[in-house]
Amino acid sequence: MMHNPKTALLLINLGTPHSPKIKDVRRYLRQFLSDPRVIDIPTFWRVLLLNLVILPLRPPKSARAYAKIFTERGSPLLYHGQDLAQKVQQRLEGEGVEVELAMRYGNPSIASTLDALRERGVERLVVLPLYPQYADSTTGSTIEALTQAVAARWAIPDLHFIPPFYDHPAFIEAVAAQARPILQSGRWDRVLFSFHGLPERHLHKADATGSHCLMRDDCCQEIREVNRDCYRAQCVATMQALGHALGVSAEERVLCFQSRLGRTPWIRPYTDEVLAELADQGVKRLAVLTPAFVADCLETLEEIGMHAREEWLERGGEAFELVPCVNASDSWADGVVTISRPQLGMSVPR
C-alpha cells in the first residue's frame, strides 16, 4: 500500500522583537544583525560594529519606533502572520495539510516549529518564505537557517521550497485589491512604490557574470537569465505588474528604496530623496505602496506611514496615503493557497 506522507505548509517571515522594550529590541537586533548574510563583512569587523556601535546606540531609538506600532495584540508583523496561517489552514481544510508560521529571527523560531511539526507526524515540508522578491539577506538567509535546522535532526523530512512570487498573479491581485479602494478614492499625482533597500554590493554578488547588475540605467527593466536573481530587477517587475493591474501609467509610477543604513552605497533611488525631489517639482498628492512586505511592520507603518508622511506634509504636500500590506486579507490567503498548490501536490482549480 502506498504511504501518503503527512504534509505541512510552513510560512516564514523575517521576525520581530517580543515587545518594544529596549532589552527585547536589543536581543532581536543582536540575532538579526549577527547574520553574515545581513551584514556581509568579515566576522571580526561585524562583531566590532555590532557590539561597539549598533547595540550600544540603536536599541533605544528602535524601541521608541516599535512602541508606536505595537498594539494590544503585539507586533503587527506577528499577528498578521498568525491570522494568515489560520486563514490558509481553513482554506486547506480536508486536504491533509498542516499550516504553521515561523520567524527567521525571534519567535516562533524555525527550530521550535520544526519540532512541533515532527511531533505531529509531518514527513513532507513545503516552505513559503514570505518575501516577494529574492534577496540573500531574507530569502537566502531563511533557506540556509531552515536547511541547517533540518539537517541537525536525525529524521529529515522531504523538503520543498516555493520560489519568490514577485510577479505571481495571485500576489499581484492581492496587493491590487488593497490598493484599488485608495486609488479610486481621490486624485493622485503620483503612485510611489517604495521597496526595502539593499547595499549595492549584494546585487553585485548575485550577478554571476560580474558585468550586468548596476552597469547601465536599464539593467533592471526586464527579467532575463543574467538577472533572474536580482532583487532590484524583481522589484521593477513587481511595480510593472501592479501598474498594469491598477491602471497606473508608467509616467505616474515612482520607484524608490527605503531603510538604508551606514555609509556604503545602497540601491537607488532613495525614498527620502525621491520625496524631496517630488515636493520640489510641485507634486502634492501621493499614494504609497510597499510591495516588498506582505505584512505591515516597522518599515511600513512607522518609517513610511508616520515619518515619511510627516516629512511630506512639512514640504508642502497635501495628501499622503499608505496602502496597507496584504497582511491577512482574504485575497492574500487565497493567493497563498494558489501559490502553494503546485508544491503541495494539489491541482490548480480551472
C-alpha positions as CSV (number, residue, x, y, z in Angstrom):
1,M,0.0,0.0,0.0
2,M,1.4,3.4,-1.0
3,H,2.2,5.7,2.0
4,N,0.9,9.2,1.8
5,P,3.3,11.3,4.0
6,K,1.7,14.0,6.2
7,T,2.4,17.4,4.7
8,A,2.9,20.8,6.3
9,L,3.0,24.3,4.7
10,L,5.5,26.4,6.6
11,L,5.2,30.2,6.2
12,I,8.3,32.0,7.3
13,N,8.7,35.8,7.8
14,L,11.7,37.8,9.0
15,G,10.8,38.3,12.6
16,T,10.0,40.9,15.3
17,P,11.0,41.8,18.8
18,H,8.9,40.2,21.5
19,S,8.0,43.7,22.8
20,P,9.1,47.3,22.3
21,K,11.2,47.2,25.5
22,I,14.8,48.1,24.9
23,K,16.1,44.7,26.2
24,D,13.8,42.8,23.8
25,V,14.7,45.0,20.9
26,R,18.4,44.6,21.7
27,R,18.0,40.8,21.8
28,Y,16.3,40.9,18.4
29,L,18.8,43.2,16.8
30,R,21.7,41.1,18.1
31,Q,20.3,37.9,16.4
32,F,19.3,39.7,13.2
33,L,22.4,41.7,12.7
34,S,24.8,38.9,13.6
35,D,23.7,37.1,10.4
36,P,26.6,37.2,7.9
37,R,24.0,37.4,5.1
38,V,22.6,40.6,6.5
39,I,25.9,42.4,7.4
40,D,28.1,40.7,4.9
41,I,31.5,41.9,6.1
42,P,34.3,39.8,7.8
43,T,33.3,38.4,11.1
44,F,35.9,40.4,13.1
45,W,34.6,43.7,11.8
46,R,30.9,42.7,12.0
47,V,31.4,41.8,15.7
48,L,33.1,45.1,16.4
49,L,30.4,47.1,14.5
50,L,27.6,45.3,16.3
51,N,29.0,45.5,19.8
52,L,30.7,48.8,19.8
53,V,28.4,50.9,17.6
54,I,25.0,49.3,16.8
55,L,23.9,47.6,20.0
56,P,25.0,50.5,22.4
57,L,23.3,53.1,20.3
58,R,20.4,51.7,18.2
59,P,18.1,49.8,20.6
60,P,16.7,52.8,22.4
61,K,15.8,54.6,19.2
62,S,14.4,51.4,17.6
63,A,12.4,50.7,20.8
64,R,10.7,54.1,20.6
65,A,9.8,53.4,17.0
66,Y,8.4,49.9,17.8
67,A,6.4,51.4,20.6
68,K,4.5,53.5,18.0
69,I,3.3,50.4,16.1
70,F,2.7,47.7,18.8
71,T,-0.9,47.2,19.6
72,E,-2.8,45.2,22.3
73,R,-2.2,42.1,20.2
74,G,1.5,42.9,20.0
75,S,3.6,43.2,16.9
76,P,1.6,43.6,13.6
77,L,4.0,41.5,11.7
78,L,3.5,38.6,14.1
79,Y,-0.3,38.8,14.5
80,H,-0.9,39.4,10.8
81,G,1.2,36.3,10.1
82,Q,-0.7,34.2,12.7
83,D,-4.0,35.4,11.2
84,L,-2.8,34.5,7.7
85,A,-1.7,31.0,8.8
86,Q,-5.1,30.4,10.3
87,K,-7.0,31.6,7.2
88,V,-4.8,29.4,4.9
89,Q,-5.4,26.4,7.2
90,Q,-9.1,27.0,6.9
91,R,-8.8,27.0,3.1
92,L,-6.9,23.8,3.1
93,E,-9.3,22.0,5.4
94,G,-9.7,18.4,4.2
95,E,-6.5,18.5,2.2
96,G,-4.4,16.9,4.9
97,V,-2.0,19.8,5.2
98,E,-0.9,21.4,8.4
99,V,-0.1,25.2,8.2
100,E,2.4,26.9,10.5
101,L,4.1,30.2,10.9
102,A,7.8,30.6,11.9
103,M,10.2,33.6,12.1
104,R,13.7,33.7,10.9
105,Y,14.7,35.7,14.0
106,G,12.8,35.7,17.2
107,N,9.7,33.6,17.9
108,P,8.1,31.3,16.9
109,S,11.5,30.1,15.9
110,I,12.2,27.8,13.0
111,A,13.7,25.1,15.3
112,S,10.7,25.0,17.7
113,T,8.3,24.9,14.8
114,L,10.1,22.0,13.2
115,D,10.0,20.1,16.5
116,A,6.2,20.7,16.8
117,L,5.6,19.6,13.2
118,R,7.7,16.5,13.8
119,E,5.7,15.6,16.9
120,R,2.5,15.8,14.8
121,G,3.9,13.3,12.3
122,V,4.8,15.7,9.5
123,E,7.1,14.0,6.9
124,R,6.9,16.4,4.0
125,L,7.6,20.1,4.4
126,V,6.6,22.8,1.8
127,V,8.2,26.1,2.7
128,L,7.0,29.5,1.6
129,P,9.4,32.3,2.5
130,L,7.1,35.4,2.8
131,Y,9.4,37.7,0.8
132,P,8.0,38.5,-2.7
133,Q,11.4,39.4,-4.1
134,Y,14.6,37.3,-3.6
135,A,17.4,38.8,-1.5
136,D,20.2,36.9,0.1
137,S,19.6,38.7,3.4
138,T,16.0,37.5,3.6
139,T,15.1,34.5,1.3
140,G,18.7,33.2,1.2
141,S,19.2,33.5,5.0
142,T,15.9,31.9,5.7
143,I,16.6,28.9,3.4
144,E,20.0,28.5,5.0
145,A,18.7,28.6,8.5
146,L,15.9,26.2,7.8
147,T,18.2,23.6,6.0
148,Q,20.7,23.8,8.8
149,A,17.9,23.2,11.4
150,V,16.5,20.3,9.4
151,A,20.0,18.8,8.9
152,A,20.6,18.9,12.7
153,R,17.7,16.4,13.2
154,W,18.0,12.7,12.8
155,A,14.9,12.2,10.7
156,I,15.0,14.7,7.7
157,P,11.6,15.5,6.1
158,D,11.0,15.7,2.4
159,L,11.7,19.4,1.8
160,H,10.3,21.7,-0.9
161,F,10.8,25.5,-1.3
162,I,8.4,27.8,-3.1
163,P,10.3,30.3,-5.2
164,P,9.9,34.1,-5.0
165,F,6.4,35.3,-6.1
166,Y,7.3,38.9,-7.1
167,D,5.1,38.8,-10.2
168,H,2.8,35.9,-9.5
169,P,-0.7,36.9,-10.5
170,A,-2.1,35.8,-7.1
171,F,0.2,38.1,-5.2
172,I,-0.2,41.0,-7.7
173,E,-4.0,40.7,-7.4
174,A,-3.9,40.6,-3.6
175,V,-1.8,43.8,-3.5
176,A,-4.0,45.4,-6.1
177,A,-7.1,44.6,-4.1
178,Q,-5.7,46.5,-1.2
179,A,-4.7,49.5,-3.4
180,R,-7.8,49.9,-5.5
181,P,-10.1,51.5,-2.9
182,I,-7.5,54.1,-2.1
183,L,-6.5,54.8,-5.7
184,Q,-10.2,55.2,-6.6
185,S,-11.0,57.4,-3.6
186,G,-9.3,60.5,-5.0
187,R,-6.9,62.0,-7.5
188,W,-3.2,61.2,-7.0
189,D,-0.4,63.0,-8.7
190,R,2.0,60.0,-8.4
191,V,1.9,56.5,-7.0
192,L,5.1,55.7,-5.1
193,F,6.4,52.1,-4.9
194,S,8.8,52.0,-2.0
195,F,10.8,48.8,-1.6
196,H,13.2,47.8,1.1
197,G,16.7,48.8,0.1
198,L,19.9,46.7,-0.1
199,P,23.6,47.5,-0.3
200,E,24.7,47.7,-3.9
201,R,27.3,45.0,-3.2
202,H,24.6,42.5,-2.6
203,L,23.4,42.9,-6.2
204,H,26.9,42.6,-7.5
205,K,27.4,39.4,-5.6
206,A,24.2,38.0,-7.1
207,D,25.5,38.8,-10.7
208,A,27.4,35.7,-11.8
209,T,28.6,37.5,-14.9
210,G,30.0,40.5,-13.0
211,S,29.1,42.6,-15.9
212,H,25.4,43.3,-15.8
213,C,23.9,44.5,-12.4
214,L,24.0,48.3,-12.0
215,M,26.2,48.6,-15.1
216,R,23.7,50.7,-17.0
217,D,20.4,52.6,-16.4
218,D,18.1,50.0,-17.9
219,C,19.7,46.8,-16.5
220,C,16.6,46.1,-14.4
221,Q,13.9,46.8,-16.9
222,E,13.2,43.2,-17.7
223,I,14.0,39.8,-16.1
224,R,16.4,37.8,-18.1
225,E,18.7,34.9,-17.4
226,V,21.5,37.2,-16.4
227,N,19.5,39.0,-13.7
228,R,16.9,36.4,-12.8
229,D,18.1,36.5,-9.1
230,C,18.5,40.3,-9.0
231,Y,16.4,41.8,-6.2
232,R,16.2,45.2,-7.9
233,A,15.0,43.7,-11.2
234,Q,12.4,41.7,-9.4
235,C,11.2,44.9,-7.6
236,V,10.8,46.6,-11.0
237,A,8.9,43.6,-12.3
238,T,6.5,43.9,-9.2
239,M,6.0,47.6,-9.9
240,Q,5.3,47.0,-13.6
241,A,2.8,44.2,-12.9
242,L,1.0,46.3,-10.2
243,G,0.9,49.3,-12.6
244,H,-0.8,47.2,-15.2
245,A,-3.2,45.7,-12.7
246,L,-4.2,49.1,-11.2
247,G,-4.2,51.1,-14.4
248,V,-1.3,53.3,-13.2
249,S,0.7,54.6,-16.2
250,A,4.5,54.4,-16.4
251,E,4.6,58.2,-16.0
252,E,2.6,58.1,-12.8
253,R,4.7,55.3,-11.2
254,V,7.7,56.2,-9.0
255,L,10.2,53.5,-7.9
256,C,12.3,54.0,-4.8
257,F,14.1,52.1,-2.0
258,Q,13.9,52.8,1.8
259,S,15.6,51.8,5.0
260,R,19.2,52.3,4.1
261,L,21.8,52.1,6.8
262,G,25.5,53.0,7.0
263,R,27.7,54.9,4.6
264,T,28.1,52.3,1.8
265,P,26.1,52.8,-1.4
266,W,22.6,51.2,-1.4
267,I,20.4,50.7,-4.5
268,R,18.8,53.8,-5.8
269,P,16.8,55.9,-5.9
270,Y,16.4,56.5,-2.2
271,T,12.9,57.0,-0.9
272,D,13.7,60.1,1.2
273,E,15.5,61.8,-1.7
274,V,12.7,61.0,-4.1
275,L,10.1,62.5,-1.8
276,A,12.2,65.7,-1.6
277,E,12.5,65.8,-5.4
278,L,8.8,65.3,-5.9
279,A,7.9,68.1,-3.5
280,D,10.3,70.4,-5.3
281,Q,8.6,69.6,-8.6
282,G,5.2,70.6,-7.1
283,V,3.7,67.2,-6.7
284,K,1.1,67.4,-3.9
285,R,-0.8,64.1,-3.6
286,L,0.9,60.7,-3.2
287,A,-0.4,57.2,-2.8
288,V,2.3,54.9,-1.5
289,L,2.6,51.1,-1.8
290,T,5.3,49.0,-0.1
291,P,5.2,45.7,-2.0
292,A,8.4,44.2,-0.7
293,F,6.4,43.5,2.5
294,V,3.5,41.1,2.9
295,A,2.7,42.3,6.5
296,D,2.7,45.8,7.9
297,C,5.7,46.3,10.2
298,L,8.1,48.9,11.4
299,E,9.3,49.8,7.9
300,T,5.8,50.3,6.6
301,L,3.9,51.7,9.5
302,E,6.5,53.9,11.2
303,E,9.1,54.6,8.6
304,I,6.7,55.3,5.7
305,G,3.2,55.8,7.3
306,M,4.4,58.1,10.1
307,H,7.9,59.5,9.4
308,A,7.8,59.9,5.6
309,R,4.3,61.2,5.7
310,E,5.2,63.9,8.3
311,E,8.2,65.0,6.1
312,W,6.0,65.1,3.0
313,L,3.4,67.3,4.6
314,E,6.1,69.6,6.0
315,R,7.4,70.0,2.5
316,G,4.0,71.3,1.3
317,G,2.4,68.0,0.3
318,E,-1.4,67.9,0.6
319,A,-2.1,64.2,0.8
320,F,0.0,61.1,1.6
321,E,-1.9,57.8,1.7
322,L,-0.2,54.5,2.6
323,V,-1.8,51.4,1.1
324,P,-1.9,48.6,3.7
325,C,0.2,45.5,3.0
326,V,-1.7,42.3,2.1
327,N,-1.5,41.2,5.7
328,A,-4.1,38.5,6.3
329,S,-6.6,39.8,3.8
330,D,-8.9,37.2,2.2
331,S,-7.4,37.8,-1.2
332,W,-3.9,37.1,0.1
333,A,-5.0,34.0,2.0
334,D,-6.4,32.8,-1.3
335,G,-3.2,33.9,-3.0
336,V,-1.0,31.8,-0.7
337,V,-3.1,28.8,-1.4
338,T,-2.8,29.4,-5.1
339,I,0.9,29.9,-5.0
340,S,1.5,26.9,-2.8
341,R,-0.8,24.4,-4.6
342,P,1.8,23.0,-7.1
343,Q,4.4,22.3,-4.4
344,L,1.7,20.8,-2.2
345,G,0.9,18.4,-5.0
346,M,-2.6,19.8,-5.4
347,S,-4.2,20.6,-8.7
348,V,-4.9,24.2,-9.5
349,P,-8.6,24.9,-10.0
350,R,-9.6,25.8,-13.5
